[in-house]
Structure formats: structure tokens, C-alpha cells
């Protein structure tokens, strides 16, 4: 079976952190910094998302911590491909 590639990134068998995060977003529709760090050891999720936004619709959502209500974090939500001519 042919491996699924998207803009040169291998989605079926990701090897780089960018591929792992993109695959996670496509399969799970969202990711946060804690998930990126614990699953993929990606410490600069915002940088990866910045680069992926050039070709994909990814929105940011601020979420308040349920325990103390003061702390917040960002969840990145995958919305699909952008309509760009590359």
C-alpha cells in the first residue's frame, strides 16, 4: 500500500516531530502543549503550528484551567486544508 503523503510529509508513518504533530492533528482534530511534549517531546509546539498554518487551517482556543480558573493554555484545533495554490 502506498504511504499517504501531504505536502511532502508522511502522515501514515511519521518520523519527524512536525509529521507526528500533523498526523495527530488530522487524526484527533486537536492538540495542546502538554500532549505534544509528553507524546512527541515537542517543546516548541507554537513554532510547529506557525509553520503548519501556511497550508492548513488551524485555530487557537484559549482554555481556562478547571482547578483554579486563573491559569489558561492554548488548544490548537485542526480545521482542514487551506485553499492555496502551491
C-alpha positions in Angstrom: 0.0 0.0 0.0 1.2 3.5 -0.9 2.2 5.7 2.0 -0.1 8.8 2.4 1.9 12.0 2.0 0.6 15.5 2.4 2.8 18.3 1.0 5.8 16.0 1.4 5.0 15.0 5.0 4.5 11.3 5.7 1.2 11.0 7.6 0.9 7.3 7.9 4.4 6.7 9.3 5.6 10.0 10.8 9.2 10.3 11.7 9.8 14.0 12.4 8.1 16.0 15.1 6.3 18.0 12.5 4.9 14.9 10.9 3.9 13.4 14.2 2.1 16.6 15.3 0.4 16.9 11.9 -0.7 13.3 12.0 -2.0 13.8 15.5 -4.0 16.9 14.4 -5.5 15.1 11.4 -6.5 12.0 13.4 -7.6 13.7 16.7 -8.5 17.2 15.5 -6.8 19.0 18.4 -3.6 19.2 20.4 -2.2 21.1 23.3 1.4 21.8 24.5 1.2 19.1 27.2 0.2 16.4 24.8 2.8 17.5 22.3 5.5 17.4 25.0 4.5 14.1 26.6 3.8 12.1 23.4 6.3 13.6 20.9 8.8 15.5 23.0 8.0 18.7 21.1 8.8 21.7 23.2 8.0 24.4 20.6 4.5 23.5 19.6 3.7 27.1 18.7 6.6 27.1 16.2 5.4 23.9 14.6 1.8 25.3 14.4 3.1 28.5 12.9 4.7 26.6 10.0 1.7 24.3 9.5 -0.7 27.2 9.3 0.9 28.1 5.9 -1.1 25.2 4.4 -3.6 24.1 7.0 -6.5 25.8 8.8 -5.5 25.6 12.5 -7.3 27.8 15.0 -6.2 28.6 18.6 -8.6 28.3 21.5 -7.8 29.6 25.0 -8.9 27.2 27.7 -9.1 28.1 31.4 -7.7 25.6 33.9 -10.6 23.9 35.6 -8.9 23.6 39.0 -8.0 27.3 39.8 -9.7 29.2 36.9 -6.8 31.6 36.6 -4.3 29.7 34.5 -5.0 29.2 30.9 -3.5 27.3 28.0 -4.0 27.0 24.2 -5.6 24.2 22.3 -4.9 24.0 18.6 -7.8 22.7 16.5 -7.4 21.3 13.0 -10.0 22.6 10.5 -8.6 21.2 7.3 -6.6 22.3 4.3 -6.3 25.9 3.2 -7.3 26.7 -0.4 -3.9 27.8 -1.6 -2.2 27.3 -5.0 1.2 25.9 -4.5 
